[in-house]
Amino acid sequence: MDWKVPLADLDYGVEEERAVLNVLHSKWLTMGEVTQQFEAEFSQLVGRKYAFAVSNATEALHLAVTALGIGEGDEVITPSFSFVATSNAVLYTAADVIFADIIGNDDLTIDPLDIERKITRHTKAIIVMHYGGYPCRMEEILAVAAQHRLPVIEDAAHCPGATLKRKALGSWGTIGCFSFFSNKNLSTGEGGMIVTDDEFLAEKIRMRRSHGMTTLTYDRHQGHAYSYDVIDLGYNYRIDEIRSALGREQLKKLMINNNLRKRNTEQYRSLLDKVNVDLPFREYEGEPAYHLLPVLLPEGTNRKKVIDCMRAQLIQTSIHYPPTHSFTFYTKRYGRISLPKTELAAERELTLPLYPTMSSSDVEFVVDSLVKSLETALKP
Ligand SMILES: *Cc1c(COP(=O)(O)O)cnc(C)c1O
């Protein structure tokens, strides 16, 4: 489709092109120096000792769960109101997910009280997700976690550069996982980063990212090593230099672009004030990454009609998210689960376009179109 206003758009320029060409000319494509630089810069951004670049955030989440030694018979508490990868990462290890509900329509992040209610003697970790780039209630969540001696994994896919009490999201819990998928705030096509301060976990992650091998191809190429041992069951979750080069360029633009997202979000909020929709995250703490612009349509609205109407005006919208517990695979595994607040918000949620290069007239156009589409959808 040739969208007039797509849901998301890349901010790529000659810098990215040059960075990729430099890698191609260097003739070293797999994980090497560019990746090490990207990792060092990213660990600076989030203020964590260790950062490992991987091919995507799903792998980062899987590495996080396995590094914590989680497996069969264990339970991990996750939000259902997230991308399915948050929960899939747990199931890969043969552990089970226990879904916790969200706080409500004003705050779509996981509810610390429901986390506490779902803890059993089998619980081994808590995964939280900073929905749309808005911080979860980390202080309350960490207090619950500390009381039960549980590690917290942050699915920070939406929030590179975001902070809560001046501390980066992704650096509050034991491990933070970031995504550089094409529509995220920092994009490399596919890509991700896993960060931690824990040396023991870092070593496990480093090994398992690359087959459990003691040396890398790059070390051998450099003449630093000639052979290797395999000391753990690992995977191939490596990134490559081309994407790390894209990541370094995107990182330079991240804070400027998060600020442009903020400006667009504020314009949306003031225009949507007069529209018959509910706005989650009217109030929030810290400095979010403004990844998504979610609205809740009036109850009983035919959402598909609204989406189709907006599509007819070449505006792309989306839904974040169909709840994980409602997917066929999950209902087959766990039966029907009730998460009333997740279900209520998910039924009404519509995500409007938001990206740094969006102009203020784009924002006006989207809101006008939403108003007209709502009128059409309410007609019998
Ligand atoms: C995008 C996303 C992921 C998965 O990231 P990939 O890099 O595509 O694997 C996980 N969780 C959330 C919340 C996401 O938005």
Ligand as a Chemical Component Dictionary entry (heavy atoms), coordinates in Angstrom:
data_LIG
# 
_chem_comp.id                   LIG 
_chem_comp.type                 NON-POLYMER 
_chem_comp.pdbx_formal_charge   0 
_chem_comp.three_letter_code    LIG 
# 
loop_
_chem_comp_atom.comp_id 
_chem_comp_atom.atom_id 
_chem_comp_atom.alt_atom_id 
_chem_comp_atom.type_symbol 
_chem_comp_atom.charge 
_chem_comp_atom.model_Cartn_x 
_chem_comp_atom.model_Cartn_y 
_chem_comp_atom.model_Cartn_z 
_chem_comp_atom.pdbx_ordinal 
LIG C1 C1 C 0 8.906  -6.023  18.846 1  
LIG C2 C2 C 0 8.676  -6.619  20.186 2  
LIG C3 C3 C 0 9.290  -7.808  20.590 3  
LIG C4 C4 C 0 10.078 -8.669  19.657 4  
LIG O1 O1 O 0 11.123 -8.018  19.091 5  
LIG P1 P1 P 0 11.883 -8.679  17.836 6  
LIG O2 O2 O 0 13.135 -7.876  17.782 7  
LIG O3 O3 O 0 11.000 -8.463  16.652 8  
LIG O4 O4 O 0 12.117 -10.104 18.143 9  
LIG C5 C5 C 0 9.096  -8.249  21.877 10 
LIG N1 N1 N 0 8.320  -7.581  22.728 11 
LIG C6 C6 C 0 7.687  -6.449  22.378 12 
LIG C7 C7 C 0 6.845  -5.742  23.377 13 
LIG C8 C8 C 0 7.826  -5.943  21.093 14 
LIG O5 O5 O 0 7.173  -4.832  20.737 15 
# 
loop_
_chem_comp_bond.comp_id 
_chem_comp_bond.atom_id_1 
_chem_comp_bond.atom_id_2 
_chem_comp_bond.value_order 
_chem_comp_bond.pdbx_ordinal 
LIG C1 C2 SING 1  
LIG C2 C3 SING 2  
LIG C2 C8 DOUB 3  
LIG C3 C4 SING 4  
LIG C3 C5 DOUB 5  
LIG C4 O1 SING 6  
LIG O1 P1 SING 7  
LIG P1 O2 DOUB 8  
LIG P1 O3 SING 9  
LIG P1 O4 SING 10 
LIG C5 N1 SING 11 
LIG N1 C6 DOUB 12 
LIG C6 C7 SING 13 
LIG C6 C8 SING 14 
LIG C8 O5 SING 15 
# 
